[in-house]
Amino acid sequence: MLTCDTYLMPTRLGEALHAWSEAPAGSRLVAGATDILPYAREGRGGDVHLPTMIDLSRVAELQGYEVRGNRVRLGANVVYQQFLEDPTLVRLLPNMPSCAVWFADDQIRQQATLVGNLVNASPAGDGLPPVLTLNGEIELARLESGQIATRTMPVADFITGPGRTELRDGEIATAVTVDAMEGYGGSFQKVGMRRSLVISAVCCAALVKTDPSGRIFEDVRLALGGIGPRPIRLYDIEDMLRGQEMTRELVARASLLPADRVASRSRVAYRRAVVSGFIEAAIEDALVALGAPKPTPEQREALHA
């Protein structure tokens, strides 16, 4: 059971920051609350009592998104369902719809926020690898002499380990800004311990763009989650593929490289096997999204014979 002494619902960022700066130790910020509620159920966190909960879901400055040139600023209250339903987000962030469709279920997607997923900093958080491929930067706000001050930093630097971030006392994450990737094919792969509402054991995000001939990798972006204390971008494999002719043999060869990066302390052999398959599948599915034919099982088997 989750209980608290005080529950606040500010409507402006300044009001929220003031409440957060004065909240007693042990208080929590929530937006969708899709992480804290399951944790507080008997059997996981047990009974959880907080002095103050500050609900950010009505803060005006955290709503919606804005396209700024070749970047998209996503307010902290943008939920996963929007990546499936909003045509602009579907067009500009092509690996987020495939991430969102894997994320929990319809009801949770209507509540769960991408920025909340980043701040939670789970090693297997679904939203983290796609945001890394999108060169995400997180925006953090605080009060300084009564005025709102902000800073930004790459999401890759913001997350420092399981449940650990560079968020400072009194700060609130207000947005994440990502590259607009129109014309790319995107994909997301995920596997876990069950078939539905699954927490990732391993997840992989990909973005691929081809040259006008459709034969050359013009750009490739890859990231993995669930294989260590924080998600990682696969820059060396991206460099290996970029500018090369697209062949199934090249993709299969590249997919073997990340296995040695598995730094998890459990199920290491399983994760290494999954990682290789996921890199290959993620690139192939991203190419399929651009109109390429999907490889047959026989073609895949021949490559790995």
C-alpha positions as CSV (number, residue, x, y, z in Angstrom):
1,M,0.0,0.0,0.0
2,L,1.2,3.5,-0.8
3,T,0.2,6.3,1.6
4,C,1.4,9.9,2.2
5,D,0.8,12.7,4.6
6,T,0.5,15.4,1.9
7,Y,-0.4,15.1,-1.8
8,L,0.2,18.2,-3.9
9,M,-0.8,18.9,-7.5
10,P,0.9,22.1,-8.7
11,T,-0.1,23.6,-12.1
12,R,3.0,25.7,-12.8
13,L,6.7,24.8,-12.8
14,G,7.6,27.5,-10.3
15,E,5.0,26.3,-7.9
16,A,6.3,22.7,-8.3
17,L,9.9,23.7,-7.8
18,H,9.0,25.7,-4.6
19,A,7.1,22.7,-3.2
20,W,9.9,20.3,-4.1
21,S,12.5,22.5,-2.5
22,E,10.6,22.6,0.8
23,A,9.4,18.9,0.8
24,P,10.6,16.8,3.7
25,A,13.3,14.2,3.2
26,G,11.8,11.0,1.7
27,S,9.2,12.8,-0.4
28,R,8.7,11.8,-4.1
29,L,7.8,13.4,-7.4
30,V,5.4,11.5,-9.6
31,A,3.8,12.0,-13.0
32,G,2.4,8.8,-14.3
33,A,3.4,7.0,-11.0
34,T,3.7,3.7,-13.0
35,D,7.0,2.9,-11.2
36,I,6.2,3.8,-7.6
37,L,2.7,2.2,-7.4
38,P,3.9,-1.4,-8.4
39,Y,6.9,-1.0,-6.0
40,A,4.6,-0.1,-3.2
41,R,2.5,-3.3,-3.5
42,E,2.8,-5.9,-0.9
43,G,5.5,-8.3,-1.9
44,R,7.8,-5.8,-3.6
45,G,8.3,-2.7,-1.5
46,G,5.8,-3.6,1.1
47,D,3.9,-0.8,2.7
48,V,5.4,2.6,1.6
49,H,4.6,5.8,3.4
50,L,5.9,9.1,2.1
51,P,5.8,12.5,3.9
52,T,4.8,14.3,0.6
53,M,4.0,13.3,-2.9
54,I,4.1,16.0,-5.6
55,D,2.1,15.1,-8.7
56,L,3.5,16.9,-11.8
57,S,0.9,15.7,-14.2
58,R,-0.9,19.1,-14.3
59,V,2.2,21.3,-14.6
60,A,1.6,23.4,-17.7
61,E,5.2,23.8,-18.7
62,L,5.7,20.0,-18.8
63,Q,2.9,19.3,-21.4
64,G,3.2,18.6,-25.1
65,Y,6.1,18.8,-27.5
66,E,7.7,21.3,-29.9
67,V,9.6,20.8,-33.1
68,R,12.7,23.1,-33.2
69,G,14.5,22.7,-36.5
70,N,16.1,19.3,-36.6
71,R,15.3,18.6,-32.9
72,V,12.1,17.7,-31.0
73,R,11.6,18.9,-27.4
74,L,9.4,16.5,-25.5
75,G,7.8,17.8,-22.3
76,A,8.2,15.7,-19.2
77,N,4.5,14.7,-19.3
78,V,4.6,13.3,-22.8
79,V,3.4,9.7,-22.4
80,Y,4.3,6.5,-24.3
81,Q,0.9,6.3,-26.0
82,Q,1.6,9.5,-27.9
83,F,4.4,7.8,-29.8
84,L,1.8,5.5,-31.3
85,E,-1.0,8.0,-31.9
86,D,0.6,11.4,-32.8
87,P,1.5,11.4,-36.6
88,T,4.2,14.0,-36.2
89,L,6.0,12.0,-33.5
90,V,5.6,8.8,-35.5
91,R,7.2,10.5,-38.5
92,L,10.0,12.2,-36.7
93,L,11.0,9.6,-34.1
94,P,10.7,6.3,-36.1
95,N,12.0,3.9,-33.4
96,M,9.7,5.3,-30.6
97,P,6.5,3.7,-31.9
98,S,8.0,0.2,-31.9
99,C,9.4,0.9,-28.4
100,A,6.0,2.1,-27.2
101,V,4.0,-0.8,-28.6
102,W,6.2,-3.1,-26.5
103,F,5.8,-0.9,-23.4
104,A,3.4,-2.5,-20.9
105,D,-0.2,-2.2,-22.0
106,D,-2.7,0.4,-23.3
107,Q,-3.7,1.7,-19.9
108,I,-0.1,2.1,-18.6
109,R,1.0,3.7,-21.8
110,Q,-1.6,6.4,-21.2
111,Q,0.1,7.3,-17.9
112,A,3.8,6.4,-18.2
113,T,6.1,9.2,-19.3
114,L,9.3,8.9,-21.2
115,V,11.1,11.4,-19.0
116,G,10.0,9.4,-15.9
117,N,11.5,6.3,-17.5
118,L,14.8,8.2,-17.9
119,V,14.8,9.5,-14.3
120,N,14.0,6.1,-13.0
121,A,17.3,4.9,-14.7
122,S,16.5,1.2,-14.8
123,P,19.3,-0.7,-16.6
124,A,16.5,-2.3,-18.7
125,G,14.3,0.8,-19.1
126,D,12.7,0.5,-22.5
127,G,12.9,4.2,-23.4
128,L,16.6,4.6,-22.7
129,P,18.2,2.9,-25.8
130,P,15.9,4.7,-28.3
131,V,16.7,8.1,-26.6
132,L,20.4,7.3,-26.9
133,T,20.1,6.7,-30.6
134,L,18.2,10.0,-30.9
135,N,21.1,11.9,-29.1
136,G,18.8,12.8,-26.3
137,E,19.5,15.6,-23.9
138,I,17.6,16.0,-20.7
139,E,16.5,19.4,-19.3
140,L,16.7,20.0,-15.6
141,A,15.1,22.9,-13.7
142,R,15.8,24.3,-10.3
143,L,15.2,27.5,-8.3
144,E,18.0,30.0,-7.9
145,S,17.3,33.1,-5.9
146,G,13.6,32.5,-6.5
147,Q,14.0,32.3,-10.3
148,I,13.8,29.2,-12.5
149,A,17.2,28.1,-13.8
150,T,17.8,25.2,-16.2
151,R,20.6,23.1,-17.4
152,T,20.8,20.4,-20.0
153,M,23.1,17.4,-20.4
154,P,23.2,14.3,-22.6
155,V,21.1,11.4,-21.4
156,A,24.2,9.2,-21.8
157,D,25.9,11.2,-19.1
158,F,22.8,11.8,-17.0
159,I,22.4,8.1,-16.2
160,T,25.3,6.9,-14.0
161,G,24.1,3.4,-12.9
162,P,21.1,1.4,-11.8
163,G,18.6,4.0,-10.4
164,R,21.4,6.6,-10.3
165,T,21.4,9.9,-12.2
166,E,23.0,13.3,-12.1
167,L,19.8,14.9,-10.8
168,R,20.6,17.3,-8.0
169,D,18.7,18.1,-4.9
170,G,15.8,20.4,-5.7
171,E,15.9,19.7,-9.5
172,I,13.0,18.5,-11.6
173,A,13.4,16.9,-15.1
174,T,11.3,19.1,-17.4
175,A,12.0,17.7,-20.9
176,V,14.1,15.6,-23.2
177,T,15.2,17.0,-26.5
178,V,16.0,14.5,-29.3
179,D,17.0,14.5,-33.0
180,A,14.2,14.6,-35.6
181,M,14.9,11.5,-37.8
182,E,12.4,11.8,-40.6
183,G,13.4,9.4,-43.5
184,Y,15.0,6.9,-41.2
185,G,13.8,3.4,-40.5
186,G,13.4,2.5,-36.8
187,S,13.0,-0.6,-34.8
188,F,13.1,-1.9,-31.2
189,Q,13.7,-5.4,-29.9
190,K,13.0,-6.7,-26.4
191,V,12.9,-10.0,-24.5
192,G,12.0,-10.8,-20.9
193,M,10.8,-13.5,-18.6
194,R,7.2,-13.6,-19.8
195,R,5.1,-12.8,-22.9
196,S,3.1,-9.8,-21.7
197,L,3.8,-6.7,-19.5
198,V,7.4,-7.8,-19.7
199,I,10.4,-6.1,-18.0
200,S,13.3,-6.3,-20.4
201,A,16.1,-8.7,-19.9
202,V,17.7,-7.2,-23.0
203,C,16.5,-4.5,-25.4
204,C,17.9,-2.9,-28.5
205,A,17.0,0.2,-30.5
206,A,18.1,0.9,-34.1
207,L,17.8,3.8,-36.6
208,V,18.9,3.3,-40.2
209,K,19.0,5.6,-43.2
210,T,20.1,4.5,-46.7
211,D,21.5,6.5,-49.6
212,P,19.2,7.4,-52.5
213,S,20.0,4.1,-54.3
214,G,18.8,2.1,-51.3
215,R,22.1,0.0,-51.4
216,I,24.4,1.9,-49.0
217,F,24.2,2.5,-45.2
218,E,24.2,6.3,-45.1
219,D,23.7,6.3,-41.3
220,V,23.2,3.7,-38.6
221,R,22.5,4.2,-34.9
222,L,22.4,1.4,-32.4
223,A,21.9,1.2,-28.6
224,L,21.5,-1.7,-26.1
225,G,19.9,-1.9,-22.6
226,G,19.7,-4.6,-20.0
227,I,23.3,-5.8,-20.5
228,G,25.0,-3.8,-17.8
229,P,24.5,-1.0,-15.2
230,R,23.3,1.5,-17.9
231,P,22.4,1.4,-21.6
232,I,25.2,1.9,-24.2
233,R,25.5,3.3,-27.7
234,L,27.3,1.0,-30.1
235,Y,29.4,3.7,-31.9
236,D,32.0,1.3,-33.3
237,I,29.5,-0.9,-35.0
238,E,27.7,2.2,-36.4
239,D,31.1,3.2,-37.9
240,M,31.7,-0.2,-39.2
241,L,28.4,-0.1,-41.2
242,R,28.2,3.5,-42.2
243,G,29.1,4.0,-45.9
244,Q,29.1,0.3,-46.6
245,E,27.0,-1.6,-49.1
246,M,24.1,-3.3,-47.4
247,T,24.5,-7.0,-47.4
248,R,23.1,-9.6,-45.0
249,E,26.6,-11.0,-44.5
250,L,27.8,-7.6,-43.3
251,V,24.9,-7.2,-40.9
252,A,25.4,-10.7,-39.6
253,R,29.1,-10.1,-39.0
254,A,28.4,-6.8,-37.2
255,S,25.8,-8.4,-35.0
256,L,28.4,-10.7,-33.4
257,L,30.6,-7.9,-32.0
258,P,28.5,-6.6,-29.1
259,A,28.3,-9.9,-27.2
260,D,31.5,-9.3,-25.2
261,R,30.0,-6.1,-23.8
262,V,27.5,-7.9,-21.6
263,A,28.4,-6.7,-18.1
264,S,25.3,-8.0,-16.3
265,R,26.0,-10.2,-13.2
266,S,23.2,-12.7,-14.1
267,R,22.3,-14.8,-17.1
268,V,25.4,-13.7,-19.0
269,A,25.5,-16.4,-21.6
270,Y,21.8,-15.9,-22.4
271,R,22.2,-12.2,-22.8
272,R,25.2,-12.6,-25.0
273,A,23.3,-14.9,-27.3
274,V,20.3,-12.5,-27.4
275,V,22.4,-9.4,-28.1
276,S,23.8,-10.8,-31.3
277,G,20.4,-11.8,-32.6
278,F,18.9,-8.5,-31.6
279,I,21.4,-6.4,-33.4
280,E,20.8,-8.3,-36.6
281,A,17.0,-8.2,-36.2
282,A,17.0,-4.5,-35.2
283,I,18.9,-3.5,-38.4
284,E,16.8,-5.8,-40.6
285,D,13.5,-4.5,-39.2
286,A,14.6,-0.9,-39.6
287,L,15.4,-1.6,-43.2
288,V,12.0,-3.3,-43.7
289,A,10.5,-0.1,-42.4
290,L,12.2,1.7,-45.3
291,G,10.7,-0.8,-47.7
292,A,13.4,-3.5,-47.9
293,P,12.3,-7.2,-48.1
294,K,12.3,-9.1,-44.8
295,P,14.8,-12.0,-44.8
296,T,13.4,-15.5,-44.8
297,P,14.2,-17.9,-42.0
298,E,16.1,-19.9,-44.6
299,Q,18.3,-16.9,-45.5
300,R,19.0,-16.2,-41.8
301,E,19.9,-19.9,-41.2
302,A,22.2,-20.0,-44.1
303,L,24.2,-17.0,-42.8
304,H,24.7,-18.6,-39.4
305,A,25.4,-22.2,-40.6
